[in-house]
Structures are given as structure tokens and as C-alpha cells.
């Protein structure tokens, strides 16, 4: 079976570790790229990346709150907005 962004979103919303493991593996590199693009002087700041990840995991984060999972392109656009808001 292929695990997609749809399944990841569903599993993260349900608090399943599989979703969060997939998110960390596949989207932390994207978060680093967003930081390198928008905040080049802080892109290597591990504490900043940790703070962003904690913010994304909070219930008030809208990233995983949509009743319908988003396709990957829309998910990445939402992820970028959440990362910028967290910084």
C-alpha cells in the first residue's frame, strides 16, 4: 500500500503515530526549506525547528483541522503558512 498525504492527514488528526512519523520524515525537509528561504540566517536553528514542530502539533494549528484531507500541494501551501505564523 502507498501511504499518501491523505492518509497522513487522517492519521495525524486521529493522533496516530504513523501519521506523525510520516509527517516528520517527509515534511521536516520542507520546513527547513521554508526557513532557509524566508529566514536564511535562522535556517539551521534547531530550537526554531523544534518550536515550529511543537506549534504544528498544537490543537489550535489549522494544518490538520480540515474535515477533508488536502491534496499534497494544498497541504504544503498550508504548511508554509503555519510555519511562517509559528516563526
URVEN-V866275 format. One record per residue. N is the residue number from 1. PSI is psi in whole degrees, -180 to 180 (999 if undefined). BURIAL is 1 if it has 24 or more other ideal C-beta (glycine too) atoms within 12 Angstrom, else 0. Layout:
# URVEN-V866275
[[N/PSI/BURIAL] [N/PSI/BURIAL]]
This chain:
# URVEN-V866275
[[1/142/0] [2/127/0] [3/121/0] [4/178/0] [5/-35/1] [6/-49/0] [7/-40/0] [8/-47/1] [9/-45/1] [10/-46/1] [11/-37/0] [12/-41/1] [13/-35/1] [14/-3/0] [15/21/0] [16/137/0] [17/-28/0] [18/-41/0] [19/-44/1] [20/-36/1] [21/-43/0] [22/-43/1] [23/-48/1] [24/-44/0] [25/-42/0] [26/-21/0] [27/-13/1] [28/-39/0] [29/-36/0] [30/-40/1] [31/-43/1] [32/-39/1] [33/-41/0] [34/-45/1] [35/-41/1] [36/-35/0] [37/-48/0] [38/-27/0] [39/66/0] [40/-30/0] [41/-13/0] [42/10/0] [43/-30/0] [44/6/0] [45/104/0] [46/-38/0] [47/-36/0] [48/-45/1] [49/-43/1] [50/-43/0] [51/-41/0] [52/-45/1] [53/-39/1] [54/-41/0] [55/-39/1] [56/-26/1] [57/-10/0] [58/149/0] [59/-30/0] [60/-10/0] [61/130/1] [62/-2/0] [63/-40/1] [64/17/1] [65/-14/0] [66/139/0] [67/-25/0] [68/135/0] [69/147/1] [70/149/1] [71/161/0] [72/-39/0] [73/-46/0] [74/-37/0] [75/-45/1] [76/-37/1] [77/-42/0] [78/-38/1] [79/-44/1] [80/-44/1] [81/-40/0] [82/-40/1] [83/-47/1] [84/-39/0] [85/-35/0] [86/-30/1] [87/999/1]]
